[in-house]
């Protein structure tokens, strides 16, 4: 039976309140997505939704509203995360919480922190899934609130190295690297619940998934996305595929991604076949022929079988991610305009 779905607008709760475009060589450059117009203004938390897919587990979802959030000019927040939709998570047991990613703005981070505190939480840890802006933008709020910041050692090094660039980005980010570090695997407790952190070199080399063995539940960050994974470096795709195959060996009941469809997240997340759908997409994009058919097909056609099968939910803004992926792989094969 599916867990009961609970969607709460922040105003109802009475609370106060995809990775994006980057100019820096040290970070990844993402395709600017096609929502144009003036930023909406007003309450920055007006579209933040609190979802409750399982007892003691909450998702804090914003975006996919069809509007710009931060600016009518190119910026990492609008041209990625907000357009595609983004979710962070909390896992609460007793008076303790683990928060998975620090959200897209300090306002969002503050709202998450106040929500977990309203659930009786007095001790917090924040796990950072990877170093991209939309996963670290609110870390300072949690750090000042007394939370322990946990992450991969590469995450810490990268955030520290990019301190000045992050401060001058739009919107600006105060860099707060994780201080409790791990490499391959880390075991943690939240109340009486055991959780595990695992490094997967998917999307970025510092990718951290959070796994709850007793629930067979994976918090996936950007290792899988609905509707299509983002390919930043075509040369890393063999590792990407091997790591997805390794993830598929975990006992999995459901997967909760950072970028996914909010109603699917609200009713418990994606089946383990989400991983297989991602592998099929990569296989189509890397077919061993001079010009894979998928490069010249719309995403809707490439993933049609997986959408019909329920493993993916088509979202049109991912068409531009798909085109960026095709261009990246094309260039890596020496077939692009800029080679």
Buried (B, 14 or more C-beta within 10 A) or exposed (E): EEBEEEBBEBEEEEBEBBBBBBEEEEBBBBBBBEBEEEBBEEEBBBBBBBBBBBEBBBBBBBBBBEBBBBBEEEBBBBBBBBBBBBBBBBBBBBEBBBBBBBBBBBBBBBBBBBBBBEEEBEBBBBBBBBBBBBBBBBBBBBBBBEBBBBBBBBBBBBBEBBEEBBEEBBBEBBBBBBEBBBEEEBEBEBBEBEBBBBBBBBBBBBBBBBBBEEBEBBBBBBBBBBBBBBBBBBEBBEBBBEBBEBBBEBEBEBBBBBBBBBEBBBBBBBBBBBBBBBBBBBBBBBEEEEEBEBBEBEBBEBBBEBBEEEBBBBBEBBBBBBBBBBBBBBBBEEEEEEE
